């Protein structure tokens, strides 16, 4: 199992499917530290967003961000946002 597959397993564990709750994954390319952070975010309608970092990937994953986003979207069905 590679690191991306482990991240998808973690996302699936956190995804609780509660009513009136919005779930999404955020992929952030930190250009100065040359890292890629992946966050799991959820919030109930009208409430504050809860964000939990689930991975911090090294520089070699920066070129693979579009493929990572597509794979997470396909495997989990969640919305994936990014800053690129």
N, C-alpha and C positions, 0 to 999 in steps of 0.2 A: 504494500500500500504506500503510495507516494504522499507527499505533504498536502497536495490539493484534495485528494480523496479523504484524508484525515479531517480536513477542514469541513468538507461536506458532511461527514458523519457527525461532527460537532454541531453543525447548523441543524441537522435533522433532530438531534437530541434536544435542542433548545426550542424548536418550533412546536408550541403547545396547542395551536388552533383554538384559541378562546374567542368567544363572541365579542364583536365590536372592538377587535384589536387588530392593528395594522403591523405587519412584520415586513422587514426588508433587510438586505445586506448592503453594506457600504464598503467599497474598495477605495482606499486613499493612497495615491502615489505621493510619497513625501520626497520631493525633489532634492532637498538639501541634505537629508540624512541618507538618501538613496535606499529607502526601504518601502515596502508595500504593506500597509496595514489593512486588515479585514475586520469589520465590526458587524455584530448582529444587533439590530435595533428593533424595538417594538414599542408601541404605545397604544393605550386605549383612547378612543375618540374623546377629545376635550381634556386629556391629561398630558403630563410631561413625557418626553421620550426617554426610554432606558436604552443605553448603549453599552455593549460589552465587547471588548476586543477579543477576537478569537484566534488571530494569527498575526505575526509580524514576519514577513518574508524578506529575504535578502535581495540584493541588487539584480541577480540573474533572473528574477521573476518579473522585472519591470517590463521587459519586452513581451511577456506572455499575458499581460493584463486582459486584452480582449478575449483570449481563449479561456482564461480563468473565469471571467464574467459569464461567458456563454455556457461553460460547464456547470457553474453554480446555478444559473437560471434553469438549465435543462434538468438537472438532477433534483432540485428542490422546488421549483415552480415559484420561487419568491422573486420580488422586484430587487434588482441589483443596481445601485447608484454608484457613480464614480465621479472623481474630480478632474478627469482628463477629457 
